[in-house]
Amino acid sequence: MVTERGWEASAYIPGLGSGDLEVTLEGSRLRIIGKQSDSAHQFEHIIEVPTGFDEAKAQANYVRSELRVVVPKLHSSRIDFWK
């Protein structure tokens, strides 16, 4: 979802610790991998991030079973001229 801050995604993922999640952003692909430390089961989910966002400044947070990822908007380098 696009917000004032940028592109945001959230997912409810119960039963995992923050060390059980791997979140990476490779180009425009957000990859979420989760595996419970006491289980052989693993999941992987890939989400395409639209263009116009700064992947290098992406942030992720996992609190109370909710993963939130924010990719800020790219700042325009356009110069406005006054009249």
N, C-alpha and C positions, 0 to 999 in steps of 0.2 A: 504494500500500500504506500502511496506517495503522500507525505505529510510536509509540514513546514520545515522540519528538520532534514528531510531527505526520504529515502526509500526505507521502509521498515517492514520487518517480518517478525512474527511471533509464533511460538508453538508450545503447547502444553505437553511436556514429556515427563511423566511421573516416574519415580523409582530410580532415578539416576543421580549420581553426584557429578559435580562439575568436571571431575577427572575422568568421567565415563563418556564425555562428549568431546568430539573433535569438530571444530567449525572452521572451514577454510573458504577463502574467496579467491578463485583462480580465474582471472579475466572477468567475465560476467556471470560465472557459475558459482553460486553459493552451495557448498557441500556440507551437509550435517551427517556425521557418523556417530552412532551411539552404541555402547555395549556395556551391559552390566558386568561388573568385575567378577561376580560369582556365576556367570552364565556364558555359554558358548554362542548365544544368540546375539546378532548384531543387526542394526538397521542402517540404511543410508538413504538420504533424500537430497535431491539436487533441485535448486530453484534458480531460474534465470533472472538476473538483476537487469533492469532496463538501462539503456545508455543515458548519460548525463549525470552520473553519480560517481563520487570519488572513492573507488574501491580501496585505495591505499589508506584511507582514514576510517574504514569500517570498524565497528565496535560490536561486541557480543557480550551478553550478560545472562547468566542462568541463576535465577533466584526462585525458591519455592515452586520448583517444577516447571517454571516458565522460562523458555529461551527467547530472548529478544535480540534482534540484530538490526543495527541502524547503519545505513550507508549514506553519508551526507551528500548533499547536492554539490556539483562542481560550481565554483564561483566563476562568473563571467569575467573575461578580461576586456570586455567591450569598453570603449571610452566614449562617454557622452559629451557632445559639444554644446555649449550654450550659445544663444543668439544675442 
